[in-house]
Amino acid sequence: MSDKDTIEVAAATGDQAQPHKELGLTDDEYGKVREILGRRPTAAELALYSVMWSEHCSYKSSKVHLRNLAPSAVQSEKLLAGIGANAGVVDIGQGYAVTFKIESHNHPSFVEPHQGAATGIGGIVRDILAMGARPVAVMDALRFGAADAHDTARVLPGVVSGISFYGNCLGLPNIGGELAFDPCYIGNPLVNALCVGILKHDDLQEASARGKGNKVVIFGSRTGGDGVGGASVLASATFDDASGKSAKRPAVQVGDPFMEKILIEACLELFEQGLVEGIQDLGAAGVACATTELAAGGDGGMHVTLDDVPLRDSTLNPAEILMSESQERMMAVVRPDNMAAFTKVCEKWDVEATVIGEVTDDETLTMTWRGATVVKIPPRTAADGGPVYSRPMSRPAALDALQADSPAKFPRASSGADLKDTLLKLISAPELADKSWVTQQYDHTVRGNTVLAMPEDGGLIRVDEETGLGIALATDGNGRYCKLDPYNGARLALSEAYRNVAVTGATPTAVTNCLNFGSPEDPEVMWQLAEAVRGLADGCEELGIPVTGGNVSLYNQTGSNAIHPTPVIGVLGVHPDVRQRVGAGFGTDGARVILLGETREEFGGSAWARVLHGHLGGQPPAVQLDSERILAAVLAAGASSGLLASAHDVSDGGLAVALAESCLRGGRGCDVSLTGDVFTDLFSESAARAVVSVVPGREEEFASLCTAHGLPAAVLGTVTGDSLAVRDVFSVTLSDLRSAWEAPLPALFG
Amino acid sequence: MRIGVVTFPGSLDDSDAARAVRFAGADPVPLWHADHDLQGVDAVILPGGFSYGDYLRCGAIARFSPVMTSLVPAAAKGLPVLGICNGFQILCEAHLLPGALTRNSALRFIHKPVRLAVENPETAWTRAYAKNQELLIPLKNGEGNFVAREETLDELERNGQVVVRYLDGAPNGSSRDIAGIRNEAGNVVGLMPHPEHAIDPLTGPSADGLGFFTSAVKALAGTGA
């Protein structure tokens, strides 16, 4: 019926019932659409508003809180584009700018892990491309249910193969990310993909349709029936137990990375030749989103002939054409006198390009189909005029009891044998064990500019071969800390990502975030979201670095079981010269091993509590943002003066795990002495710490550097031998450590 | 000295191959898949990637591209040609080299540095190496499992056409741990590991791969090209 539903028919049949609820609009929201249009919407208009006003596209539940993330003037100094653009853009000097963003593809990755994760990469890459940048690297932050859970064996290999398939074929190095397991993510895995791109300042592109008479061009793949309603029906609702996976499978898109690769090359050539006035990627909500956002961002008017949209399936009706989330498509605004050159570039790359409309100056988005008008709306009402909710919030009733339930009650290892056993148990827990099973499936080398990649703390990419200018990136999140205290948990995630960038020798510069939470309709989840956003905003203020953009993923819950609140924070750093990079491995015999920062007795939410006692309770470690800044300054100065032979962040599992990782990474042992309470020294998770080894002969210089910054630096011992030896406590050979560390993932996933 | 690097739609390691050519002291010349013109280059590299999305079969579509119709006769006349990863797959599909590359035995994409032994340092692309020299070079492929008929494998061994062999077993399941081979004349070489990603310890596991490119420069200087 929708193919006959023109605006005239809609005006004449105002009482006709419409399936707004099935499309995800509430009665109130539907009423508001009718009010805006002064009539009932056509089927195509209803489809358009339902996707544009979905939680996924409109941020209607989170918007009131996200306003807190707007950077202050001091922070914004280096921002060329910020929140609201497809991705934030940061000046990194020498005429270069960097754009980066992290986005979720959680729901699709549960329903169809391989394609869900693959198209997550595809989508974020097009966001970066739409800013005018060449995408240069990706990262993935992955969280699954218990490692040995039945469904994890289905979801994890599929997600990893999807990322491998799409990212590798696209020619983008995958330089890092996270892999964590917790029973709370069963049924709601988190698949967050980050992409970073590089551009020259002048290359920055706009998502706007300006200039009456300019052509609107869709190019890339044809539009098919895949992903119809992905943003609204799939991403903006919880999985209830009955509807299950199969009912939503058609809402997952199918990716073609080869098409994306040639689309990237075609776009970059179009940008280079100056043939594009405005550009927008087609992601969630497809043609509906691209047309309304381009029109809303420009002069406000556009006419589109839907018959001209190239289709894979000729039976699609206007509503389906608007909602389809077929991958690998872009929309550009092109001056008529540039059309011939535009077409020539697309033909060179075998990319189909079709004019589907033009820019008008009447503040109206109209779409015709088979000669009749099926959409006629003020575009800003769909793009920016969606509902904004101040949803009710309440502090979780169980939080006080949870915070009071400290892990102090558990017995702690005290003998050397027991302490060694604790370390071996920790490094053979799936989340701390060797991730090669996953990372060996990713190409981290392609493009030839990868200087550091996982298992290093941060990924490091060379930007300029002459000067050595580079960028470092890390993502971190800790749902367990956030469950205990979302405000401080978010600041701790920021803290850790900041530190992981700093250990490479880079200076942390900007922040992106992916906020993964349960249902916003649950007041306790809304409280967690608000607290986490407040924590992130305060943390960025304290560290003096801006949030440049991000993404919110809600409804990560099954029935009444929500995931732990999991803000994943990405930090970008600028490295003045990647030739001075610092890795995490002990590589120099005789180098002095030093612990930077202060250790307190902090075990709430720790790896020890989880792995040894299956416990989550108490308070997370204290946040030390001032100390983080000092630590980062010392690490940057140490790297640029060539004082550091290695630097590694101390976090999950404490110093013991950090030492073990540095030994395994570098293939060399160490001999260290501890002076405080041995258990606390080894396993506490106090923030703002790193373990470094100093280039022999430069010890005094490094000590003065620490003194000058007021950074506590405890000499632990030296890099030596082929065992991790804690004097008078225990010694474990690297080969024993390695077997314990390497075995778990292959044993679980084959 | 000018060495062409072909870009097919879906080529990924073309800029890396060009960088390696530059590091070896020659001039990289971009060649486009849709052109017949080899621009008078002294040698050609077919780089890694997923030409034409690896649709149908890796390299199966690329072998029919216009640039290949010029390259095949030029190779028969002795033009040095190096195929890396997808380039190796294309050379096999084009019958410039025997055998085929099939899905890795573990059915997963594998990326890791591998130890190789140079078995034949007398090709246009390996003469900078000593016989049995060990190299550490990244391997990254989903379909790098080299297969051929037993007679063909025997013949390759007998003729000294095995150029590089995996030292710690073939991670992708390749027959007889073969990592790379040459044609009978020795001007055409294909290998799965990526020497262009081992030219600088800053970005690779070693600089061991540079020898493939300096070899070509030496070979060409030797012939006065």
Interface residues (C-beta under 8 A of the other chain):
Chain A: S161 S164 F165 N168 C169 L170 G171 D256 P257 F258 M259 K261 I262 E265 K348 W349 D350 S436 T439 Q440 Q441 Y442 D443 H444 T445 V446 R447 G448 N449 T450 V451 R462 V578 R579 R581
Chain B: P9 G10 L12 D13 S15 D16 R19 A34 G48 G49 F50 Y52 G53 D54 Y55 R108 F109 I110 H111 K112 P138 K140 G142 H194 E196 H197 L202 T203 G204
